[in-house]
Amino acid sequence: MCHPSILLDIMAKRTNNRKPFFITIICSVLICILLYWWLTPLTIIVKTEAGTCLALPTKPGDTFSLRFIHSVHKTPVWENFVVTGVEGLTLTSTEYRSYGVGMPSLPSEGVFTQLDDRFILTNLNRSFTQIPLRVGPEAQLSLVHHGQEYPIYEWFNPGSLVVVGTSYDYLWLISAITTVK
């Protein structure tokens, strides 16, 4: 039979041997959480009351456009945005083909120029956290990102409210794993 002091000594050594192991596990978990958070991609999202219908990978400094047909002039309009971060969008310029009612052109609104058949208003620098829009078949609202056009007006009933914004895609790892399978 062992002496009680020997048993206590053995138990103390086992506990001391486990401390580095537990510290390593805790640090590893914390590092994984931080890496996951740091690698979480930013996305441009188009959502409705029913949920997100479009999520496009993006990064700060990335650009996209909202394209629609002007209700009076029946000509295309492009509103050009820069992603500034999560819940951060900046309208940088507007391009249109018909000058007149409802079209910005004042010097106080930005720098107005004409290029061929287009009027361009730059240096707008208007910040938004999100952009609420109503869908209508006559407006043909679309989002253009990296040369790809997404026809939002085809996906929803006329009058539907859609909101364009940015957010982190916290489920990106799950999507990546299911895509690989």
Backbone bond lengths (Angstrom), bond angles and torsions (degrees), N, CA, C in turn:
res aa  C-N    CA-C-N  psi(-1)  N-CA   C-N-CA  omega(-1)  CA-C   N-CA-C  phi
1 M - - - 1.436 - - 1.518 109.61 -
2 C 1.306 115.06 140.73 1.459 120.91 -178.30 1.507 110.71 -81.15
3 H 1.258 113.76 148.73 1.460 120.86 174.73 1.523 108.23 -73.40
4 P 1.358 120.22 140.49 1.474 122.41 -178.09 1.517 113.62 -55.83
5 S 1.281 119.86 -34.41 1.461 120.97 -179.65 1.521 110.95 -68.65
6 I 1.335 117.42 -31.31 1.468 120.80 177.49 1.531 109.48 -69.38
7 L 1.355 116.86 -41.85 1.463 120.69 177.59 1.527 111.25 -61.14
8 L 1.321 117.21 -43.77 1.461 121.00 178.14 1.523 110.89 -62.67
9 D 1.303 116.58 -38.49 1.458 121.83 179.22 1.535 110.44 -64.71
10 I 1.339 117.31 -42.86 1.468 121.81 179.62 1.530 109.80 -65.12
11 M 1.335 117.50 -43.47 1.463 121.42 -179.97 1.528 111.06 -64.56
12 A 1.287 117.85 -38.10 1.459 121.76 178.79 1.523 110.67 -64.50
13 K 1.350 116.11 -40.68 1.471 119.76 179.03 1.525 110.62 -64.84
14 R 1.354 117.61 -41.44 1.472 120.64 178.99 1.531 110.50 -63.25
15 T 1.318 117.97 -42.33 1.467 122.09 179.48 1.523 109.89 -64.17
16 N 1.319 117.02 -42.92 1.463 120.55 179.31 1.523 111.17 -65.41
17 N 1.324 117.85 -33.64 1.466 120.98 178.43 1.528 111.44 -70.80
18 R 1.333 118.61 -25.99 1.459 122.41 -178.26 1.532 112.16 -82.53
19 K 1.319 117.79 -24.78 1.469 120.07 -177.50 1.529 112.00 -57.17
20 P 1.336 119.54 -50.92 1.470 118.57 179.33 1.529 112.52 -60.74
21 F 1.321 116.42 -35.02 1.458 120.78 179.56 1.532 110.17 -63.31
22 F 1.330 117.51 -48.98 1.454 121.54 -179.83 1.525 111.65 -65.94
23 I 1.301 117.65 -38.70 1.464 121.08 177.50 1.531 109.79 -63.55
24 T 1.326 116.73 -41.19 1.465 121.40 178.18 1.527 110.68 -63.12
25 I 1.324 116.74 -43.84 1.471 120.81 179.05 1.531 110.48 -62.38
26 I 1.321 117.37 -47.20 1.467 121.18 -179.33 1.527 110.88 -62.33
27 C 1.326 117.50 -44.43 1.478 120.88 178.38 1.527 111.12 -63.63
28 S 1.322 116.81 -40.64 1.470 120.55 179.16 1.521 111.45 -62.77
29 V 1.328 116.88 -43.11 1.463 121.02 178.56 1.526 110.04 -63.48
30 L 1.327 117.49 -43.73 1.467 120.98 178.70 1.527 111.48 -62.49
31 I 1.317 117.47 -41.82 1.465 121.51 178.64 1.531 109.92 -63.90
32 C 1.339 117.74 -41.57 1.465 120.83 178.20 1.524 111.33 -62.82
33 I 1.316 116.74 -42.20 1.470 120.41 178.51 1.524 110.35 -63.37
34 L 1.323 117.38 -44.32 1.463 120.50 179.30 1.528 111.84 -64.38
35 L 1.329 117.23 -41.06 1.469 120.75 177.97 1.527 110.76 -64.10
36 Y 1.331 116.62 -43.55 1.458 120.85 178.68 1.528 109.81 -59.62
37 W 1.328 116.48 -45.78 1.464 121.02 179.78 1.528 110.38 -63.96
38 W 1.337 117.38 -43.36 1.459 121.64 -177.92 1.530 111.14 -67.38
39 L 1.333 117.45 -35.75 1.460 121.19 -178.15 1.526 113.74 -86.54
40 T 1.332 118.05 -6.17 1.457 121.25 -178.99 1.519 109.40 -61.52
41 P 1.342 115.93 120.74 1.469 118.87 -175.81 1.524 112.89 -76.53
42 L 1.307 114.07 149.50 1.454 123.08 173.88 1.526 106.69 -84.43
43 T 1.330 117.78 143.46 1.454 120.86 178.98 1.526 110.79 -133.56
44 I 1.326 114.35 149.28 1.456 121.00 167.29 1.520 104.26 -86.99
45 I 1.320 116.94 127.46 1.457 119.43 -178.45 1.524 110.52 -121.09
46 V 1.327 114.14 144.08 1.453 121.90 171.23 1.516 104.17 -118.40
47 K 1.338 115.58 119.54 1.462 118.38 -176.58 1.523 110.80 -133.15
48 T 1.309 113.49 159.33 1.456 122.23 175.53 1.522 107.00 -126.24
49 E 1.314 115.91 -175.75 1.463 119.87 176.39 1.523 110.78 -61.43
50 A 1.337 117.26 -26.91 1.465 121.94 -179.04 1.526 112.46 -79.22
51 G 1.329 118.11 -14.87 1.462 121.20 -179.83 1.519 111.87 132.56
52 T 1.326 115.56 -172.14 1.464 122.16 -178.85 1.520 110.02 -78.06
53 C 1.323 115.89 130.78 1.466 119.61 178.89 1.525 112.05 -110.48
54 L 1.319 117.12 -15.61 1.460 120.64 -179.90 1.520 108.39 -150.09
55 A 1.328 116.40 130.35 1.462 121.95 176.45 1.525 107.57 -135.21
56 L 1.320 116.14 118.00 1.462 121.72 -177.01 1.525 109.99 -117.09
57 P 1.322 117.69 127.03 1.469 119.66 178.20 1.526 110.95 -59.03
58 T 1.315 115.93 140.52 1.459 120.52 -179.31 1.517 109.26 -151.23
59 K 1.303 116.68 -177.07 1.469 122.49 175.49 1.527 107.20 -154.67
60 P 1.317 117.69 159.71 1.462 118.95 176.65 1.532 110.69 -56.29
61 G 1.325 115.95 135.70 1.463 121.29 -177.56 1.521 112.83 96.61
62 D 1.328 116.75 -15.16 1.458 121.78 178.24 1.531 108.97 -70.05
63 T 1.334 117.11 153.96 1.467 120.73 -178.59 1.524 110.88 -121.12
64 F 1.317 115.29 156.77 1.456 122.50 171.41 1.519 107.68 -153.40
65 S 1.323 115.78 165.83 1.465 120.92 179.87 1.518 110.03 -129.57
66 L 1.312 115.00 147.97 1.452 121.85 167.36 1.516 105.25 -104.29
67 R 1.329 116.45 123.30 1.461 121.37 -178.61 1.521 108.18 -114.08
68 F 1.312 116.03 136.05 1.457 120.22 177.74 1.524 109.24 -152.97
69 I 1.315 115.70 168.07 1.463 121.90 177.09 1.531 107.47 -98.39
70 H 1.331 116.35 126.23 1.465 120.98 -178.78 1.526 109.87 -63.80
71 S 1.327 116.39 136.23 1.467 121.35 -173.98 1.532 113.87 -66.35
72 V 1.327 118.22 -29.89 1.469 120.69 -178.16 1.524 110.86 -93.74
73 H 1.332 116.54 -49.35 1.460 121.32 -173.14 1.518 113.65 -83.05
74 K 1.326 116.79 -18.54 1.473 122.80 -178.60 1.530 111.59 58.28
75 T 1.336 116.37 34.44 1.464 122.39 177.13 1.527 108.92 -122.11
76 P 1.334 117.55 157.33 1.465 119.83 -176.99 1.529 113.34 -71.44
77 V 1.340 114.57 146.22 1.463 122.94 176.39 1.522 107.11 -129.76
78 W 1.330 116.39 138.14 1.464 121.84 175.22 1.518 108.36 -119.23
79 E 1.305 116.54 124.36 1.461 121.28 171.67 1.521 106.05 -106.69
80 N 1.322 116.31 119.01 1.462 122.23 -172.29 1.527 110.92 -102.90
81 F 1.327 115.42 128.92 1.455 122.62 -175.07 1.524 111.48 -121.08
82 V 1.338 115.29 154.48 1.465 123.28 171.41 1.519 106.81 -118.06
83 V 1.334 115.59 135.41 1.465 121.28 174.93 1.519 107.35 -79.06
84 T 1.335 116.65 123.57 1.463 120.27 -179.65 1.529 111.92 -105.08
85 G 1.318 116.96 -9.83 1.460 121.31 179.18 1.510 110.34 151.44
86 V 1.323 115.92 -166.27 1.454 119.34 178.53 1.531 108.02 -67.91
87 E 1.325 115.11 131.99 1.467 122.30 -175.02 1.527 111.36 53.55
88 G 1.327 116.59 36.88 1.456 120.43 -179.65 1.517 112.15 -137.81
89 L 1.329 115.81 112.17 1.457 122.64 176.92 1.523 108.00 -132.12
90 T 1.325 116.24 141.75 1.462 120.28 178.02 1.517 109.35 -127.10
91 L 1.333 115.81 122.78 1.465 121.07 173.57 1.524 106.68 -75.66
92 T 1.334 116.25 118.50 1.463 120.47 -176.47 1.519 112.79 -102.91
93 S 1.347 116.81 -32.65 1.461 119.03 -178.67 1.522 110.84 -158.21
94 T 1.325 114.01 162.24 1.459 122.70 175.45 1.519 107.41 -131.99
95 E 1.327 116.20 135.95 1.461 121.32 177.41 1.524 108.15 -123.89
96 Y 1.331 115.77 138.14 1.454 119.76 178.19 1.513 109.18 -152.23
97 R 1.336 115.60 166.50 1.461 120.61 -174.34 1.521 114.03 -110.95
98 S 1.310 116.71 -8.34 1.460 119.03 -177.11 1.517 108.75 -129.56
99 Y 1.301 115.86 122.02 1.455 122.40 -177.28 1.519 109.26 -89.73
100 G 1.324 117.40 130.43 1.460 118.58 177.34 1.511 112.39 157.59
101 V 1.319 115.68 -147.11 1.459 124.42 -173.61 1.535 111.75 -52.12
102 G 1.327 114.57 127.67 1.457 120.20 174.88 1.516 115.02 79.41
103 M 1.312 118.27 2.34 1.460 120.59 -179.11 1.529 109.14 -105.35
104 P 1.325 117.26 129.68 1.473 120.44 -178.05 1.527 111.22 -68.50
105 S 1.341 115.88 143.08 1.461 118.89 178.22 1.519 112.84 -160.55
106 L 1.319 118.25 -0.62 1.463 120.81 -177.56 1.529 111.19 -73.59
107 P 1.341 117.50 144.80 1.465 121.08 178.54 1.537 112.25 -58.07
108 S 1.330 116.81 -29.71 1.468 119.46 179.78 1.531 112.18 -71.53
109 E 1.322 117.54 -14.43 1.463 121.24 -178.32 1.529 112.45 -89.47
110 G 1.312 117.94 -19.35 1.463 121.53 -177.88 1.516 109.62 156.66
111 V 1.315 116.29 -162.96 1.463 122.02 179.43 1.528 107.97 -98.57
112 F 1.331 116.23 117.67 1.460 122.43 -175.46 1.521 109.49 -98.61
113 T 1.338 116.05 126.67 1.468 120.95 176.72 1.522 109.51 -138.38
114 Q 1.346 114.99 159.45 1.454 120.52 174.70 1.515 107.48 -118.20
115 L 1.333 116.16 130.57 1.460 121.94 179.79 1.525 107.24 -130.57
116 D 1.331 116.64 110.53 1.462 122.34 -176.44 1.531 109.55 53.93
117 D 1.329 116.58 -117.82 1.472 120.52 -177.05 1.528 112.31 -97.89
118 R 1.327 117.77 16.23 1.466 121.17 -176.98 1.520 111.20 -121.37
119 F 1.314 114.24 147.19 1.457 122.29 170.88 1.522 106.06 -106.96
120 I 1.324 116.60 133.30 1.461 120.61 -175.78 1.523 109.21 -128.73
121 L 1.316 114.64 129.75 1.458 121.70 176.52 1.529 106.67 -114.27
122 T 1.340 116.84 113.55 1.472 121.23 -176.65 1.531 109.95 -112.79
123 N 1.327 115.14 178.28 1.473 123.94 179.36 1.528 112.20 58.00
124 L 1.318 116.76 40.17 1.461 120.37 -179.54 1.529 111.53 -76.31
125 N 1.317 117.03 -45.88 1.475 123.33 177.67 1.530 112.97 48.53
126 R 1.324 115.91 52.14 1.468 121.54 176.58 1.522 108.67 -101.73
127 S 1.318 116.21 121.42 1.468 121.25 -175.36 1.522 111.79 -92.70
128 F 1.331 114.34 142.56 1.456 122.50 178.19 1.525 109.18 -137.84
129 T 1.318 116.04 148.67 1.472 119.71 170.15 1.520 109.23 -90.86
130 Q 1.323 116.36 -30.39 1.457 122.71 174.76 1.525 108.79 -158.64
131 I 1.337 115.89 163.78 1.457 120.76 -177.23 1.532 108.46 -124.93
132 P 1.329 117.80 105.01 1.465 119.99 177.04 1.529 110.34 -81.95
133 L 1.328 116.74 135.67 1.463 122.17 -177.27 1.524 110.09 -138.73
134 R 1.316 116.31 150.48 1.469 122.08 172.88 1.525 107.96 -104.63
135 V 1.312 115.78 137.66 1.457 121.87 -177.61 1.524 109.36 -91.43
136 G 1.324 116.18 136.19 1.460 121.70 174.74 1.514 108.85 -145.50
137 P 1.314 118.58 141.84 1.470 120.41 -177.49 1.528 112.55 -64.31
138 E 1.343 117.29 -31.63 1.460 119.71 -179.58 1.530 112.31 -72.40
139 A 1.324 117.54 -28.63 1.466 121.31 -179.45 1.530 112.14 -80.29
140 Q 1.320 117.49 -24.23 1.471 122.92 179.21 1.538 111.80 49.92
141 L 1.322 115.89 50.60 1.459 121.92 -179.54 1.524 111.27 -61.07
142 S 1.328 115.63 127.15 1.470 122.00 178.00 1.515 109.54 -137.78
143 L 1.315 115.63 153.08 1.458 121.90 172.87 1.522 106.66 -108.88
144 V 1.334 117.02 130.83 1.462 122.25 -179.63 1.524 107.64 -115.28
145 H 1.344 115.42 122.91 1.469 121.12 -177.72 1.523 108.54 -141.13
146 H 1.323 116.85 123.98 1.472 122.79 -178.78 1.530 111.89 51.77
147 G 1.324 116.70 42.97 1.459 121.13 176.55 1.519 114.78 79.20
148 Q 1.302 118.57 -5.14 1.468 122.60 179.44 1.525 109.16 -99.44
149 E 1.341 116.16 130.20 1.464 120.20 179.55 1.527 109.73 -102.15
150 Y 1.332 115.43 131.32 1.460 122.36 179.83 1.532 107.96 -113.21
151 P 1.353 117.35 108.44 1.476 121.57 -174.62 1.533 112.36 -78.15
152 I 1.294 116.69 85.77 1.467 122.28 -176.98 1.531 110.25 -59.68
153 Y 1.315 117.01 -35.52 1.471 120.79 -176.99 1.538 112.36 -64.11
154 E 1.325 117.80 -22.36 1.464 120.80 179.20 1.533 112.22 -81.74
155 W 1.308 117.28 -17.07 1.459 121.05 -173.37 1.526 113.88 -92.40
156 F 1.334 117.72 -16.83 1.463 120.60 -172.45 1.523 111.60 -132.09
157 N 1.315 114.35 158.85 1.458 120.98 176.24 1.524 110.01 -70.59
158 P 1.337 117.13 150.85 1.469 119.83 176.44 1.523 111.08 -55.89
159 G 1.320 115.18 137.70 1.457 121.36 -179.84 1.522 114.41 89.91
160 S 1.326 117.81 -7.74 1.467 120.57 -179.86 1.528 110.66 -64.98
161 L 1.322 115.14 141.27 1.462 121.13 176.48 1.527 109.06 -90.04
162 V 1.323 116.56 125.34 1.463 121.73 172.55 1.522 107.41 -121.55
163 V 1.315 115.44 150.53 1.457 121.15 -179.72 1.527 107.91 -125.25
164 V 1.324 116.21 126.95 1.463 122.38 176.44 1.520 107.31 -102.83
165 G 1.320 115.92 132.19 1.458 120.29 179.39 1.516 110.34 -161.18
166 T 1.314 116.09 -168.52 1.461 121.41 176.10 1.522 108.91 -127.60
167 S 1.313 114.53 151.76 1.457 120.50 -179.93 1.522 108.02 -160.07
168 Y 1.309 116.10 165.70 1.460 120.06 173.18 1.518 109.07 -84.22
169 D 1.315 117.07 141.66 1.462 122.60 177.42 1.525 107.91 -95.77
170 Y 1.323 115.75 86.86 1.462 120.18 -176.84 1.524 112.95 -70.28
171 L 1.318 118.14 -14.80 1.464 121.35 179.63 1.528 112.00 -96.59
172 W 1.328 118.08 14.88 1.461 121.43 -175.86 1.518 112.90 -59.04
173 L 1.308 118.51 -36.19 1.463 120.59 -178.33 1.532 110.40 -67.84
174 I 1.316 116.85 -39.04 1.464 120.30 178.30 1.532 109.76 -64.10
175 S 1.338 117.51 -42.77 1.473 120.66 177.97 1.522 110.47 -62.94
176 A 1.323 116.56 -40.95 1.466 120.25 -178.66 1.529 110.43 -64.90
177 I 1.310 116.77 -41.29 1.474 120.29 -179.09 1.531 110.29 -67.50
178 T 1.333 118.31 -43.58 1.463 120.52 -179.33 1.523 111.66 -69.54
179 T 1.333 117.81 -28.69 1.466 120.80 176.99 1.522 111.14 -69.64
180 V 1.334 117.13 -37.02 1.465 122.04 -179.07 1.525 111.03 -66.95
181 K 1.331 117.34 -37.59 1.471 120.70 -178.23 1.473 108.68 -65.14
